[in-house]
Amino acid sequence: MSTASPAPTRVEGAAVDKGLKSGALGLVSSIVLGVSSTAPAYALAATLGFVVIAVGVDAPAIMLLAFVPMWLIAVAYSELNKREPDCGTTFTWAARAFGPRTGWMGGWGIIAADVIVMANLAQIAGSYGYRLLGLDGLAESTFWTTVAGVGWIALMTWICYRGIEPTARLQMVLLAIEVVVLVAFATYALVKVYGGTAPAGSLTPSLSWLWPSGVSWTAMTEAVLLAIFIYWGWDSAVAVNEETSNPTRSPGRAAIISTVLLVGIYTVVSVATVAFAGVGTEGIGLGNEANAEDVFASLGATVFGGGVFGHTFEALLIISVLTSSAACTQTTILPTARGSLSMAAYGALPRSFARIHPRYFTPTVSTVWMGLVSIAFYVGLTLVSENVLIDSITATGMLIAFYYGLTGFACAWEFRRSLHSVRDVLMRLVLPLLGGLFMLAVFVLACIEYADPGYGETVLFGVGGVFVVGVGALVLGLVLMVVWNVVAPAFFRGETMLHGTGDLVLDRATATVALPDSQEGTVIAADRSDLPPGREPWDPRG
């Protein structure tokens, strides 16, 4: 009977080579993926109106306030990525810090949130696709919108399957359209406000809009929960770390830069929109609930006016929301597929999820399964009830707060004994810990608010449907974790990922893992022939 070798020593900046295409992305591509994943145009269109209903002209202040915890968590991602640039992100880092079960739940939080939000993204993409073609009747049809949404998921899954580079190129085009149109929208709106040609009810922007004075605690809580959702997604820049040319630094920088770009976009557009439309409950006022579900659809024609030029930009506004939701659909598949790839590589999911395409260097089974599960969830909830579908999207905020907060705590815990400077204390302990505490508070407040039977569209088991879906998703994860613990206990015993140390315990026949060479951020192969014999080799390429 053979005995296991001692745990390998942690190497700063090292990660397991899982077969992904290293060096495929640069800093700019990573930033594009990070910003695209938040779907700025779609997020503003679907959320800004509800933020205004909650806090009125203080909506821009809420955008600034929600940025703070996002930046704190982005710092945590950046610091953890420097230590271990693993595509599993929260799963891997939380397992290192707190053990395999906590890590498994962190990975599940990412998967569950991404699958749930895919349903809404697909629905928006399908609806706007019809509107772009002038088929408003089909856009209002649940059946045809679902058909188009399924088509969008299938298309984006195929593009992700074909490789990270085509994905990045497509994202650059889609994001460019989105940003140009948002800037044009904000510019047109502000020019009309200051030129006196804005409709009745418009307001002159004020610096007081950037500070939430006089807002009740309940209203602020609701608005911040909404705003946090629209920032979510920048972590996709870190999920592709193993495919980045400088894996220890570029992904973290991209995450932080993405959040800064987003706060600029959201603040400027929210100021311009509130100023142009006002916060009244009549007409195009943002206090009118009829406008809240899609702010840009309500305001586009009025902002851009008539004429060929105005109609062109109005069409581009529709295109920007369409491309935004489509781009986010694609960049939601990316991190989920790579997260499940990492989980499978460590034995936390079936080994088939770690298969890599020999030509495209993408996780094949993980990508396809993400698409199939998203389609099944979308179609299933649509058949059950559109109200449940709406509540499930709101519940995503609970899952976001859960795994973002867990990442903040993991960073503070991991580095607690390696703080060698003031910079280390601040960036590796204080800021991530504050981010984790903020997300914990958000999670608790969300549970309290969402459990109210009067909140949301449905009531399940006597409490709010939003609460049931959010907590139910986490409970489902616990059940699946228990089942997998029985079926394949090696990961949970610490046999494939050693708690607080080392890397993936590969088999003797697997010749390489990733280790940094003398040039920062590059990767070379290192022989690992001293690993424990007697187990079937793990081949990252399937």
C-alpha positions in Angstrom: 0.0 0.0 0.0 1.5 3.3 -1.0 1.7 6.4 1.2 0.8 9.9 0.1 3.6 12.4 -0.4 3.7 15.5 1.8 1.6 18.4 0.8 3.3 20.6 -1.9 4.4 24.0 -0.7 2.3 27.1 -1.7 4.0 29.1 -4.4 3.0 32.8 -4.7 1.4 33.3 -8.0 1.1 29.6 -8.9 -2.0 27.9 -10.3 -2.8 24.5 -11.8 -2.5 24.3 -15.6 -6.0 23.0 -16.4 -5.5 23.2 -20.2 -7.0 26.6 -20.9 -5.2 28.8 -23.5 -2.8 30.9 -21.6 -1.9 34.4 -22.8 -5.0 34.7 -25.0 -6.1 37.9 -23.3 -4.4 41.2 -22.4 -5.4 43.9 -19.9 -7.7 45.7 -22.3 -9.6 42.5 -23.2 -10.0 41.6 -19.5 -11.4 45.1 -18.8 -13.8 44.7 -21.7 -15.0 41.4 -20.4 -15.4 42.9 -16.9 -17.5 45.8 -18.0 -19.5 43.8 -20.6 -20.5 41.3 -17.9 -22.4 44.0 -16.0 -24.4 44.9 -19.1 -24.5 48.6 -18.3 -27.3 49.6 -20.8 -29.5 46.7 -19.8 -28.8 47.2 -16.1 -29.7 50.9 -16.2 -32.8 50.3 -18.4 -34.2 47.7 -16.0 -33.1 49.1 -12.7 -32.7 52.9 -12.7 -36.4 53.6 -12.7 -37.0 51.5 -9.5 -34.0 53.2 -7.8 -35.7 56.6 -8.6 -39.0 55.4 -7.2 -37.2 54.5 -4.0 -35.0 57.6 -3.4 -36.0 60.2 -6.0 -33.3 62.6 -7.2 -30.8 60.9 -4.9 -30.5 58.0 -7.4 -27.0 59.2 -8.6 -25.9 59.2 -4.9 -27.0 55.5 -4.6 -24.9 54.7 -7.6 -21.9 56.2 -5.9 -22.7 54.5 -2.6 -23.1 51.0 -4.1 -19.7 51.5 -5.8 -17.9 51.5 -2.5 -18.5 47.8 -1.5 -17.9 46.7 -5.1 -14.5 48.4 -5.1 -13.7 46.8 -1.7 -14.5 43.3 -3.0 -12.6 44.0 -6.3 -9.6 44.7 -4.1 -10.1 41.4 -2.4 -10.3 39.6 -5.8 -7.1 41.4 -6.9 -5.1 40.4 -3.9 -6.2 36.8 -3.8 -5.6 36.5 -7.6 -2.0 37.6 -7.0 -1.5 34.6 -4.7 -3.4 32.1 -6.7 -4.7 33.0 -10.2 -7.2 30.1 -10.4 -10.3 30.3 -12.6 -12.4 28.9 -9.7 -12.0 32.3 -7.9 -14.3 32.2 -4.9 -14.5 28.4 -4.9 -10.8 28.0 -4.7 -9.9 30.8 -2.4 -12.7 30.1 0.1 -11.7 26.4 0.1 -8.1 27.4 0.8 -9.2 29.7 3.6 -12.1 28.0 5.3 -12.1 24.4 4.0 -13.7 22.4 1.1 -17.3 22.7 2.2 -17.2 26.5 2.4 -15.4 26.6 -0.9 -18.0 24.3 -2.5 -20.8 26.6 -1.4 -18.9 29.6 -2.7 -18.6 28.0 -6.1 -22.3 27.0 -6.0 -23.2 30.6 -5.3 -21.6 31.7 -8.5 -23.2 28.9 -10.5 -26.7 29.5 -9.1 -26.6 33.3 -9.5 -25.4 33.0 -13.1 -28.0 30.4 -14.1 -30.8 32.5 -12.6 -29.8 35.7 -14.3 -29.4 34.0 -17.6 -33.2 33.7 -17.8 -33.8 37.4 -17.5 -31.0 38.2 -19.9 -32.3 35.8 -22.5 -35.8 37.3 -22.1 -34.6 40.8 -22.6 -32.4 39.8 -25.6 -35.4 38.0 -27.2 -37.8 40.9 -26.7 -35.4 43.6 -27.9 -34.5 41.5 -30.9 -38.1 41.6 -32.0 -38.5 45.3 -31.3 -35.5 46.1 -33.4 -37.2 44.4 -36.3 -40.5 46.3 -35.6 -42.2 43.1 -34.5 -43.8 44.5 -31.3 -46.5 41.9 -31.3 -43.9 39.1 -31.0 -42.0 41.1 -28.4 -45.2 41.0 -26.2 -45.7 37.3 -26.7 -44.3 35.1 -23.9 -44.0 32.1 -26.3 -42.1 33.9 -29.0 -39.9 35.8 -26.6 -39.0 32.5 -24.9 -38.1 31.0 -28.3 -35.9 33.9 -29.2 -34.3 33.9 -25.7 -33.5 30.2 -26.0 -31.9 30.9 -29.4 -29.7 33.7 -27.8 -28.5 31.3 -25.1 -27.7 28.7 -27.7 -25.8 31.1 -29.9 -23.7 32.6 -27.0 -23.0 29.1 -25.7 -21.6 28.2 -29.1 -19.4 31.3 -29.3 -18.0 30.6 -25.9 -17.4 27.0 -26.9 -15.4 28.1 -29.9 -12.7 29.9 -27.9 -11.9 32.8 -25.6 -10.4 35.0 -28.4 -13.6 35.1 -30.6 -15.5 35.9 -27.4 -13.2 38.8 -26.5 -13.4 40.2 -30.1 -17.2 40.1 -30.1 -17.3 41.7 -26.7 -15.2 44.7 -27.8 -17.6 45.4 -30.7 -20.7 45.0 -28.5 -19.3 47.1 -25.7 -18.2 49.9 -28.1 -21.8 50.2 -29.4 -23.2 50.2 -25.9 -20.9 52.9 -24.5 -21.2 55.2 -27.5 -25.0 55.1 -27.4 -25.1 55.7 -23.6 -22.8 58.7 -23.9 -24.9 60.0 -26.8 -28.1 59.5 -24.7 -26.6 61.4 -21.7 -25.3 64.2 -23.9 -28.6 64.7 -25.7 -30.5 64.7 -22.4 -28.3 67.2 -20.7 -28.1 69.5 -23.7 -31.9 69.7 -23.8 -32.1 70.3 -20.1 -29.7 73.2 -20.1 -31.0 74.4 -23.4 -34.6 74.6 -22.0 -36.0 72.2 -24.6 -36.6 69.3 -22.2 -40.2 68.3 -21.5 -42.2 69.6 -18.5 -41.0 68.1 -15.2 -37.3 68.2 -16.1 -34.8 69.3 -13.4 -31.5 71.1 -13.3 -28.7 68.8 -12.0 -27.4 69.6 -8.6 -24.4 68.4 -6.6 -26.8 67.5 -3.8 -27.9 64.6 -5.9 -24.6 63.0 -5.2 -25.2 62.7 -1.5 -28.2 60.7 -0.1 -29.5 63.3 2.4 -32.9 62.9 3.9 -33.4 59.4 2.5 -35.1 56.9 4.9 -33.2 53.8 5.9 -35.8 51.5 4.3 -35.7 53.4 1.0 -31.9 53.5 1.0 -31.7 49.8 1.7 -34.0 48.9 -1.2 -32.1 51.3 -3.5 -28.7 50.0 -2.6 -29.8 46.4 -3.1 -31.0 47.3 -6.6 -27.8 49.2 -7.3 -25.5 46.4 -6.2 -27.2 44.2 -8.7 -26.3 46.5 -11.6 -22.6 46.5 -10.6 -22.4 42.7 -10.5 -20.4 40.9 -13.2 -17.0 42.6 -13.2 -15.5 39.5 -11.6 -15.7 37.8 -15.0 -12.4 39.6 -15.6 -10.8 37.5 -12.9 -12.5 34.2 -13.9 -10.5 34.2 -17.1 -7.2 34.7 -15.2 -5.6 31.5 -16.5 -6.1 32.7 -20.1 -4.6 36.2 -19.4 -1.0 37.1 -20.5 -0.2 38.3 -17.0 -2.4 36.1 -14.8 -1.2 37.4 -11.4 -1.7 41.1 -12.1 -3.9 41.9 -15.2 -7.1 40.2 -14.0 -7.1 42.0 -10.6 -6.3 45.3 -12.3 -9.0 44.7 -14.8 -11.6 44.1 -12.0 -10.7 47.3 -10.2 -10.6 49.4 -13.4 -13.9 47.9 -14.4 -15.7 49.0 -11.2 -14.2 52.5 -11.6 -15.4 52.8 -15.2 -18.8 51.5 -14.2 -19.3 54.1 -11.5 -18.5 56.8 -14.0 -21.0 55.4 -16.6 -23.8 54.9 -14.0 -23.4 58.2 -12.3 -23.3 60.3 -15.5 -26.3 58.5 -17.1 -28.4 58.5 -14.0 -27.8 62.3 -13.5 -28.7 63.0 -17.2 -31.8 60.7 -17.0 -33.2 62.1 -13.8 -32.6 65.7 -15.0 -34.3 65.1 -18.3 -37.3 63.1 -17.2 -37.7 64.3 -13.6 -39.1 62.1 -10.8 -42.8 62.8 -11.2 -45.4 60.1 -11.5 -46.9 61.5 -14.7 -45.8 61.3 -18.3 -42.2 60.3 -18.8 -41.3 61.0 -15.1 -39.2 58.3 -13.6 -41.5 58.1 -10.6 -44.1 56.6 -13.0 -44.0 52.8 -12.5 -45.0 52.3 -16.1 -41.6 53.7 -17.1 -39.6 51.9 -14.5 -39.4 48.5 -16.2 -37.6 49.9 -19.2 -36.3 53.5 -18.8 -34.7 53.8 -22.2 -37.7 52.5 -24.1 -39.8 55.1 -22.4 -37.4 58.0 -23.0 -35.5 57.2 -26.2 -37.9 58.8 -28.7 -38.2 62.0 -26.5 -34.5 62.4 -25.9 -33.4 61.9 -29.5 -36.4 63.6 -31.1 -37.6 63.0 -34.6 -35.9 63.1 -38.0 -33.6 60.6 -39.5 -30.8 61.4 -37.1 -33.1 61.0 -34.0 -34.7 57.8 -35.3 -31.2 56.4 -36.0 -30.1 57.0 -32.4 -33.4 55.7 -31.1 -32.8 52.5 -33.0 -29.2 52.4 -31.7 -30.5 52.7 -28.2 -32.6 49.6 -28.7 -29.5 47.9 -30.2 -27.4 48.9 -27.2 -29.8 47.2 -24.7 -30.0 44.2 -27.0 -26.3 43.9 -27.4 -25.9 44.6 -23.7 -28.1 41.7 -22.7 -26.5 39.5 -25.4 -23.0 40.4 -24.3 -23.8 39.7 -20.7 -25.4 36.3 -21.6 -22.0 35.4 -23.2 -19.9 36.7 -20.4 -22.1 35.0 -17.8 -21.4 31.6 -19.5 -17.7 32.2 -19.3 -17.1 32.5 -15.6 -19.6 29.7 -14.8 -18.0 27.3 -17.2 -14.5 28.1 -15.8 -15.7 27.9 -12.2 -17.2 24.4 -12.7 -14.0 23.5 -14.6 -12.0 24.3 -11.5 -14.4 22.5 -9.2 -14.1 19.4 -11.4 -10.3 19.6 -11.5 -10.2 19.4 -7.8 -12.9 16.7 -7.6 -15.7 18.9 -6.3 -17.8 18.1 -9.4 -17.7 15.1 -11.9 -14.4 14.9 -13.7 -16.1 15.3 -17.1 -16.6 19.0 -16.3 -12.8 19.5 -16.5 -12.6 18.4 -20.1 -10.8 20.9 -22.4 -11.3 21.1 -26.2 -8.0 20.1 -27.9 -8.4 22.8 -30.5 -10.3 25.7 -28.9 -8.8 25.2 -25.4 -12.2 25.8 -23.8 -14.1 23.8 -21.1 -16.4 21.8 -23.3 -18.7 19.9 -21.0 -18.9 22.9 -18.5 -19.8 25.3 -21.3 -22.4 23.1 -22.9 -24.0 22.2 -19.5 -24.2 25.9 -18.5 -26.1 26.6 -21.7 -28.4 23.6 -21.3 -29.2 24.2 -17.6 -29.8 27.9 -18.3 -32.3 27.0 -21.1 -34.0 24.4 -18.9 -34.3 26.9 -16.0 -35.6 29.7 -18.2 -38.2 27.6 -20.0 -39.2 25.9 -16.8 -39.9 29.1 -14.9 -41.6 30.7 -17.9 -44.0 27.7 -18.0 -44.6 27.8 -14.2 -45.1 31.6 -13.8 -43.7 34.8 -15.2 -44.1 36.2 -11.7 -41.8 33.6 -10.2 -39.3 34.3 -13.0 -39.3 38.0 -12.0 -38.8 37.2 -8.3 -36.0 34.8 -9.1 -34.1 37.6 -10.8 -34.5 39.8 -7.7 -33.3 36.9 -5.5 -30.0 36.9 -7.4 -28.9 39.8 -5.2 -28.8 37.5 -2.2 -26.5 35.1 -4.0 -24.3 37.9 -5.2 -23.9 39.3 -1.6 -23.2 35.7 -0.4 -20.3 34.9 -2.6 -18.8 38.4 -2.9 -18.9 38.6 0.9 -17.3 35.2 1.3 -14.5 36.4 -1.0 -13.8 39.4 1.1 -13.6 37.3 4.3 -11.4 34.7 2.5 -8.9 37.5 1.6 -8.7 38.9 5.1 -8.3 35.4 6.6 -5.7 34.2 4.0 -3.4 37.1 4.5 -3.8 37.6 8.2 -0.4 36.2 9.0 1.5 37.7 6.0 1.0 41.5 6.5 4.5 43.0 6.1 3.6 46.7 5.4 1.0 49.3 5.8 -0.1 48.6 2.2 -0.6 44.9 3.1 -2.7 45.7 6.2 -4.9 48.1 4.2 -5.3 46.2 0.9 -5.2 42.6 2.2 -7.0 42.9 5.5 -8.9 46.1 6.2 -10.6 46.8 2.9 -11.5 43.2 2.1 -12.9 42.7 5.6 -15.0 45.9 5.3 -16.2 44.6 1.9 -17.2 41.3 3.4 -19.0 42.9 6.3 -20.9 45.2 4.0 -22.0 42.2 1.9 -23.0 40.3 5.0 -25.1 43.3 6.1 -26.7 43.4 2.6 -27.4 39.7 2.7 -29.1 40.0 6.1 -31.1 43.1 5.1 -32.2 41.3 1.9 -33.4 38.3 3.8 -35.5 40.5 6.1 -36.9 42.6 3.3 -37.5 39.8 0.8 -39.2 37.6 3.4 -42.0 40.1 3.6 -45.1 38.6 1.9 -45.8 42.0 0.4 -42.5 42.2 -1.4 -42.2 41.0 -4.9 -44.7 39.3 -7.2 -45.3 36.0 -5.4 -45.9 34.5 -2.0 -44.6 31.0 -1.3 -45.1 29.1 2.0 -46.4 32.3 3.6 -43.3 34.4 2.9 -42.1 36.5 -0.1 -41.2 34.5 -3.1 -37.9 36.4 -3.6 -36.7 35.1 -0.2 -37.8 31.5 -1.0 -35.9 31.5 -4.3 -32.8 33.0 -2.9 -32.5 30.9 0.3 -33.9 27.9 -1.6 -31.0 28.1 -4.1 -28.5 28.0 -1.2 -30.3 25.1 0.4 -30.3 23.3 -2.9 -26.6 23.8 -3.0 -26.2 22.3 0.5 -28.2 19.2 -0.5 -26.1 18.7 -3.7 -22.9 19.2 -1.7 -24.0 16.4 0.8 -24.9 14.1 -2.1 -21.5 14.7 -3.8 -19.8 14.2 -0.5 -21.3 10.7 -0.4 -20.6 9.9 -4.0 -17.0 11.3 -4.3 -15.7 12.3 -0.8 -12.0 12.8 -1.8 -12.4 16.6 -2.2 -14.1 17.0 1.1 -11.4 14.9 2.8 -8.8 17.3 1.6 -7.2 14.7 -0.7 -7.4 16.8 -3.9 -7.0 20.3 -2.5 -5.1 20.6 0.7 -6.5 23.2 3.1 -4.4 26.3 3.4 -1.5 24.9 1.4 -0.3 23.4 -1.8 -2.1 22.9 -5.1 -4.1 20.3 -6.9 -2.8 16.8 -6.0 -2.2 15.5 -9.5 -1.3 11.9 -10.3 2.1 10.6 -11.2 1.2 10.3 -14.9 0.3 14.0 -15.1 3.5 15.7 -15.8 2.9 19.4 -15.2 1.4 22.0 -13.1 1.7 25.7 -13.6 4.5 27.5 -11.7 5.8 31.1 -12.3 9.2 31.5 -14.0 11.6 34.4 -13.4 9.4 36.7 -15.5 6.4 38.0 -13.5 3.1 36.6 -14.6 4.4 34.0 -17.1 4.0 30.3 -16.7 6.2 27.3 -17.2 5.8 23.6 -16.7 7.4 21.9 -13.7 7.8 18.2 -13.2 5.7 16.6 -10.5 6.8 13.0 -10.8 7.0 12.7 -7.0 3.2 12.8 -6.6 1.3 9.9 -5.1 1.1 6.8 -7.3 -1.7 4.4 -7.7 -4.5 6.7 -8.9 -5.9 7.1 -12.4 -4.3 10.0 -14.1 -6.2 13.3 -14.4 -5.9 14.7 -17.9 -7.1 18.3 -18.1 -7.8 18.0 -21.8 -10.2 15.1 -21.2 
